[in-house]
Amino acid sequence: MWAILLLMVVATGLVVFLLRPKVELSKIKIADTTILTSIAIGKGSFKEEGLQVEWVTGVLVLEDSPSGLLAGKVDYAGFQNFFAKPFIEAILRNAPIKIIMFTARHEAYSLVAQPGLKLNDLKTIAIFSQYDSIHYQILKFIEKNNLEITIITPKTQGDFWNIEKLNNLLLSGEVDAILTFPENAPSLQAQGFSILDTLIDESPSCLIVRNDKIEKKPEEVQKVVRVLGKTMEIIVSRPEETKGLLLKSWNPAKTPKENLAIIDNYYPFLKAAYDRKNIPIDEGAELLIKIVKAGEFETTQEVEEQIVTPEDLQKVFDFRFVK
């Protein structure tokens, strides 16, 4: 008797399960140069919020992101430092987009030089791009240390040199030093190059969205912000879990052991970048607008003299979703 009842219960449950309508995930596209989306996808955090994410990378991210966002090719754009500048420029020209999530990251970059050279010996330093937060920070570094150094950048504003390009400039002897990501420095050090210093860039990490998305789908926007906020917390508080998630999508050309060694070196910088304690958000937001307003600059004073009004801040940022 009990066996029959048990079979009936199991059968009923199976029928209910099979007949239950499938929950359709809302599909969204995110163009993101930060590590947040990658970790959140690996963790399954977007699916938990009912979102199916297509992570867009490549040309759209590097060259045409404001246009892509405005045209609806992507729904959200997540960017840091140099990639955020075109968006700020577009917003100041009245493009209907807003930054809805912003962290003034304290991100480290390694200054790697030719073998045997000391800081005072340097005559040239190559950096990723020109007239952005990285350019501003290297100028501050040069002025603070009373150095006479020529900064080498791509010739066209908005162009971007990747790690391979910077490495080749250093390896060929075309420049005395490069400013690079910390995870790239150990491999260069193993080849005899010197890590002279670590520069801290108070660079922004931004999430940008169209105004019509904010107006029509505020619940979806809130979910995306919530996922990325939780991902920041995971990075800061769960190192081993973060390293495991990074390992899933790290360089496929290297062995897991090699990748883990790189990640172990990279993690402290990543944690510092997303630790939101004592980070001056308002100052970081204001600095970002100042850099954009300055356009081309050769001294830090040219940036710092730019005036940022409350109207500018209100025009660029909408922080209702992070409260």
Secondary structure, 3 states (H helix, E strand, C coil): CHHHHHHHHHHHHHHHHHHCCCCCCEEEEEEECCCHHHHHHHHCHHHHCCEEEEEECCHHHHHCHHHHHHCCCCCEEEEEHHHCHHHHHHHHCCCCEEEEEEEEEEEEEEEEECCCCCHHHCCEEECCCCCCHHHHHHHHHHHHCCCCCEEECCCCCCCCCCHHHHHHHHHCCCCCEEEECCCCHHHHHHCCCEEEEEEEEEEEEEEEEEHHHHHHCHHHHHHHHHHHHHHHHHHHHCHHHHHHHHHHHCCCCCCHHHHHHHHHHHHHHHHHHHCCCCCCHHHHHHHHHHHHHHCCCCCHHHHHCCCCCHHHHHHHECCHHHC
